[in-house]
Amino acid sequence: MIVTLIIVCEIGFWVLLAAGLSVRYLLRMPRTGMALLLCEPLLEVVLLVVTALDLKNGADPSWKHGLAALYIGYTVGHGHRTVKWLDGHAAHRIGGAPKPPRPPRYGMARARHEGRVWLGTLLAAAVATGLLQIAMWYVDDPSRTTSLESWQYTAWRAAGIHGLIALTYAIWPKRAPSGERPEERPAGARGSDPTCGSAAWARPATTDPQPYDDTAPRPTERSV
């Protein structure tokens, strides 16, 4: 029952996402499309209520309840970022908006990006742990909640592994391959322009032609 509901919620997430973006950009109904996108958290609420009712009806806590908590946590931690990314690409391809900027791939900019993504995983682990702890208090039987406690460790192990991977980008920043142009700086960013040393990009202080002065003295012609 719980596993089936998780699958239904996952399918419903993508169905609501596709419907919301289609209504927002294809049918030019941004408010209705946004309303459909805002309905997505209701899926997690339904899953949470059904899981609680399952425990209340006497079901033994198992891996299914732990998986449900991790799924809800992942949606809270990364769902908004996923929707924002897809919304930006839909606005570009369907709505004619400018192409959304790609995440940085090299250097400390990539490390900061990976760190922000890891914060989403950290939030997911915290939410899952909180839900599992509430379930354990609700059951109030340590002999029946061992599986839920193991899922708490699983959530933090996943967050720890992801954190170590994100940390490697800061310790060993990824460099751009030789011959590839450096990533463009965002508008307004300070710092030297890596192309300033190139003669092709050099520009004089002004490119306006000097006006011709008819009153200027001319050199006299030398007699032959």
N, C-alpha and C positions, 0 to 999 in steps of 0.2 A: 504494500500500500504506500509506504513512505517513499520507496525507491521510484515507484510509478509516478508519484506526485512530483518528485524532483525532476524526472524526465519531462513531465508535462509543463512544469514551471520553466525549464530551460527552453523548450520549444515555444512556449508562450512569450518568453522574453524576446526572442528573435522575431516572432510574428508581430508583436506589438511595436517593436522597433521598426520593422519594415513598413508596417501600416502607418505609423506616425510620420516617418520621413516621406512616404509617398503622398500622404494627405498634405503635409506641410509644403512640399516643393512641387509636386506634380499637379495637385488640385489647387495650389495657391491658397491654402487655408491654414495659416501658421498657428492660430490659436487652437483649432481642433487638433492639429498634429501634435502640438505641445501637450494637450490634454491626454492624448493617447500615450505619449512618452511618459507622462507623469503617472500613468496607471501601472507602470512596470513594478514599482515597489509593492503594490498590492499583492503580487504573486508571492513575494517573500512573506508577507503577512499571513496569507492563506496557508503557506507551508508551515509557518511557525505555529499557527492555531491548530492545524491538524496534528502536528507532532505532539503538542501539549495534550490534546484530547486523547491521542493514542496512549500516552503515558498514564493519563488519568483513568482510562478504562482498564488499567491493569497490565498493559503490555510491558514485557521486560525490556529495559534499556539495552540497545544493541548498536551495532555498527551503523544501522540505518539512521538512527537518531543522531549519531555523531556526524554522519555524512550530511544530513540535513543542516546541522549547525554550521559546518564548514562551507556549504553552498551559500547559505545566507550571509555568512561573513565575507566570502569572496565577492558576492554581489554588492555588498555595502562598500568594500574597499576598492573595487575596480570597476563596478558597473557604470559609475558616472564618467570615468575616463573613457570607457569603451563607447558610450553613447555620444560623448563630445567628439571623439575622433570620427565616428561614422557620420555624425551630423555635419561636420566640417567638409567631409568628402562629398556628401550628398548635396550640400549647398553649392559646391564647386561644379560638380558634374551635371546637376539638374537645374539648380537655381542660378547658375552663371556667376557665382561669387568667386573672388580670387582663390587660387589654389592654397590650401592650408599649408603652413610651413612644416617641413619634415623635422622630426626630432634630430638633435645633433648626433653625429656618429663618431666624432673623434675628440680627443683631449678632455679637459676638465668639464667642458660643457656636457659631454656624454656622461661623465661621472655624476654630475648633478642631476641629469635626467634620470639615470638609473636609481639614484637615491630617492627621488620623488616617487618613482614607481614602487620602490621597496616600502615607502611609507604607507602605500595602499595595502601592501601585503601585511604590514604590521597592524594596520587597522582591522583587516580581515581576521587576523589571528586573535586580536583582542575581543572582537565581537563574537566570534565562535566560542572562545573560552568563556565569555560571560554567559552566553546562552546555555552552554553545557553545564556551567556551575549552577545556574538557576534550575536546570533539570535535575541535577544531583540533589539540590536542597529540596526540590519538590518530591522526589521519590523517597528521600530520607531513609535510605537503606544501603549502607556501604557495600554490602555483599552483592548488590544488584547494579551498582553504578561503576564497576571496574572498567567496563568498555568505554563509558563516557569519559572517564579520567584519562584513558589512553589516547582518546581523540584530542584532548587538550594538549598532550605532549606532541601529538602529530602536527597540530596547528603551529606550535612554536618551533618545532624542528624545521618545518617548511619555511617559516619566516626567517629562521637563522641561516638556513642554506641560501635563501635568496639574498639575505643581507651580506653574506660572504661573497657571493657572486658580484653584487653591486659594489662592494668595497674594492674588488680587484680593478675596477675601472678607475678608481682614484689612486691606487698604489701604482698600477702600471697603465697610465693613460694610453688609449689606443691612438696610434698615429695614422695620418692619412697616407695612402700608398704614394710612392714616388711618381711624379708626373701628374698627379691629380690636383686640381686647383683647391686651395684651402676653402673651407666653408665660409660663406659670406657672413659678415657681421650683421646683426640686426640694425635697423635704422636707429640712428642716434647713439650707437655704441661708440665708446671712446677707445683710442688706441691707434697705433700706426696701421696704415693700409698696407697689406703685404704686397700689393702690386705697385707701390710708389716707386720702387727701384727700376721698374721696367720702362724702357724708352718708349714703348708703344703707348703707355698710359700717361707719359709726361705731357703737361700742358703749360703753355706760357701764361704769364699773369693776365694777359688780355689777348683776345683774338680779334678785336675790332681793328679794321684797317685804319691807318693814320690818314686823315683828310689831306687832300692836296692843297698846298698853300701857294696861290698864284703870286703873292706879294713877296715871297721869300727871295732873297738875292740869288742870282744864278752865277755860276762861274763863267768868266769871260772866255771867249774862244781865243785860242792862240793863233796868231797869224802863221801862215805857212812860210 
